[in-house]
C-alpha cells in the first residue's frame, strides 16, 4: 500500500495511512446527504455521495419527485485511493467553505443540476447513534446536520428549473461509522430472532431566527435508544430542548404521517410546541439505495464507471406496497411560537411499535 494525498494533512486518527480506516469492519462508510425543495411540495430533490473504504467503492445518487413521478440516477466506481476529491462519474461535490458553502454537480441526461448550498445556521453535532441487532451493533455512527438554502439550476424530465435561494431550502448531513452497506451480511441467528420492528423520527427545521434538530429512535416496545433535541441560533448558541415527545397522525389504511406535533422543553422549563404538516415525500427505498431498495444498494460493487437511471410511478401498486417498509423523507411545513419554518420530517415505522398502536408488519393505521 502507498501513501495517499490525505496523508499530507494533519488529520490522522490512528497509526495508519489515510488509505485505511481504523476498523476492518466491511460496513464502514463515510457519506453526505442533501435535500432541496421550493416549499410548494411540487418538486423534491434528495441526493448524496458515499465512500466505502473497506469495500473499495464510491457511489452517489440523486432522485427528484415531481407530482406522482420520481426520477432516480445512480453512479458507482472503484475507490482506488482516498482523497479530498468527492466525485464519482458524472457527480461531484465541491467544498467551497467547510461547514458553510457546498457546491453539488450532477451530469446525467435524465437529471442534472448545478446547485450551491449555503448554511443558514451553524451545523449541529448530533448524539452518537447506535442500533443493535441482538448482540451486534449494525449502526454505530457520528453525524452532523445543518439547515440552509440553495441557488443554481436543475433540469429533470425536460423541465428546467431556476433554484432561487429566496424560496429553495433544505437540510443536509454528514455521517460516518458503521452501517449495513454493499452486499448483505449473513443473517445467522438474527434471521431466526429478528427485532420485530423499528421506529425512527428525524426532524431538522429551519426558521428565520433559529434551527431545530430533533431525533428519536425507539424499540418495538417504545424503549428509547436515541433522543436528541436542540435549538441552534445564528451566533452559534445551542440550547438543549429536553426529552421530546412526538404525536403523529397517520392517513387511514397506511403508515403515512400527515401531521405531527413535537413537545419540547426549553432550558427554563417552558414548553415549546412544534406543529408539522407533511406536503410531499421521497421514499428512500425507491431508487435512492437505502434499505429495501430492490434496484440498487449503497456500496454494492457494480464495476468501474457504472451508472443507471429509473423512472418510478409512485401510484403503482408495487411502489405503494413498499412504502410501509422503509424510511421516508417528507417535506415539512412547521409552526413554532407563531413562526413558520420548513425542513424535513424523516420517519420510519416498520413492524411493531406499541406506542403507535402497530402490532405487526402488516398492521396499518385505522
C-alpha positions, 0 to 999 in steps of 0.5 A: 500500500502507498501513501495517499494525498490525505496523508499530507494533512494533519488529520490522522486518527490512528497509526495508519495511512489515510488509505485505511480506516481504523476498523476492518469492519466491511460496513464502514462508510463515510457519506453526505446527504442533501435535500432541496425543495421550493416549499410548494411540495411540487418538486423534491430533490434528495441526493448524496455521495458515499465512500466505502473504504473497506469495500473499495467503492464510491457511489452517489445518487440523486432522485427528484419527485415531481407530482406522482413521478420520481426520477432516480440516477445512480453512479458507482466506481472503484475507490482506488485511493482516498482523497479530498476529491468527492466525485464519482462519474458524472457527480461531484461535490465541491467544498467551497467553505467547510461547514458553510458553502457546498457546491453539488454537480450532477451530469446525467441526461435524465437529471442534472443540476448545478446547485450551491448550498449555503448554511443558514445556521451553524451545523449541529453535532448530533448524539452518537447513534447506535442500533443493535441487532441482538448482540451486534451493533449494525449502526454505530455512527457520528453525524452532523446536520445543518439547515440552509438554502440553495441557488443554481439550476436543475433540469429533470424530465425536460423541465428546467428549473431556476433554484432561487435561494429566496424560496429553495431550502433544505437540510443536509448531513454528514455521517460516518461509522458503521452501517449495513452497506454493499452486499448483505451480511449473513443473517445467522441467528438474527434471521431466526430472532429478528427485532420485530420492528423499528421506529425512527423520527428525524426532524431538522427545521429551519426558521428565520431566527433559529434551527431545530434538530430533533431525533428519536429512535425507539424499540418495538416496545417504545424503549428509547435508544436515541433522543436528541433535541436542540435549538441552534441560533445564528451566533452559534448558541445551542440550547438543549430542548429536553426529552421530546415527545412526538404525536403523529397522525397517520392517513387511514389504511397506511403508515403515512404521517400527515401531521405531527406535533413535537413537545419540547422543553426549553432550558427554563422549563417552558414548553415549546410546541412544534406543529408539522404538516407533511406536503410531499415525500421521497421514499428512500427505498425507491431508487435512492439505495437505502434499505429495501431498495430492490434496484440498487444498494449503497456500496454494492460493487457494480464495476468501474464507471457504472451508472443507471437511471429509473423512472418510478410511478409512485401510484403503482401498486408495487411502489405503494406496497413498499412504502410501509417498509422503509424510511421516508423523507417528507417535506415539512411545513412547521409552526413554532411560537407563531413562526413558520419554518420548513425542513424535513420530517424523516420517519420510519415505522416498520413492524411493531411499535406499541406506542403507535398502536402497530402490532405487526408488519402488516398492521396499518393505521385505522 
